[in-house]
Amino acid sequence: MKKFKTCKEILLCPEFKRLAFELLKEEGYGSCVKGKHKIADDDELEARVNYFLDRKLQQCKMQGV
């Protein structure tokens, strides 16, 4: 297994993105609609993972990593 030196390296790793997507999918992550849980489709989950990664990469950039 590759050893990472910075948080940015982890975020840019394609394996991390795939694992985050699979975790959300397995956990049945969805949005709440009028008190009922709706299971998110793959496109919605991928968009959420991408949004998370973008936010974290921006945070790394601000911290100078």
N, C-alpha and C positions, 0 to 999 in steps of 0.2 A: 504494500500500500504506500502510496506517495505521501511524504511528509510535507505539510504546508507550513510556511513561515508567517504568512499574514492572513488576515480575514479576507482580504481582497482576492487572494489566490483561491480560497475555498469558494467564494461567491462566483468566480469566473469558471470554475470547474463544471463541465457539462454533467458529470455524474451527480453533483450536488443538486442541480436543477431537476434531474430525473427523480432523485430520491425524495425531494420536497414534494414533487407532483404526486408520486406514489403514496406518500404519507397522507396527504390531504385526501386522496381518493379512498384509501383504506379506512380512514377515520370517518368517512361519510360526510365530509365537510360540505355544508350547504348554507344557504341563507334562509332566514326565518321569514315566512310569508304568512301574515295573519295568524300567528301562533302555531302554524304547522311548518315543519321542516321540509324544505325542498332540497333534494340531493342535486348538487351542482353538476353540470355537464363538463366534459373534458376541456372545452374551450374556455369556460369560466374559470376552472381551476388553473389552467395554463396562464391565463391573464393575471390571476392573483399571484401566482409564483413569479411571473415576470415583474409585476409591480413591486413585490417584496424585494427582489434582487436589485431592481433599479434604485429603490430607496436606500438599501444598504450600501450599494456601490457609491451613491452620492454621499452618504455619511462617511465612508472611508476616504473619499476625495476631500471632504471638508476637514477631516482629521489629519490629512497629509500622508495617508498610508499608500 
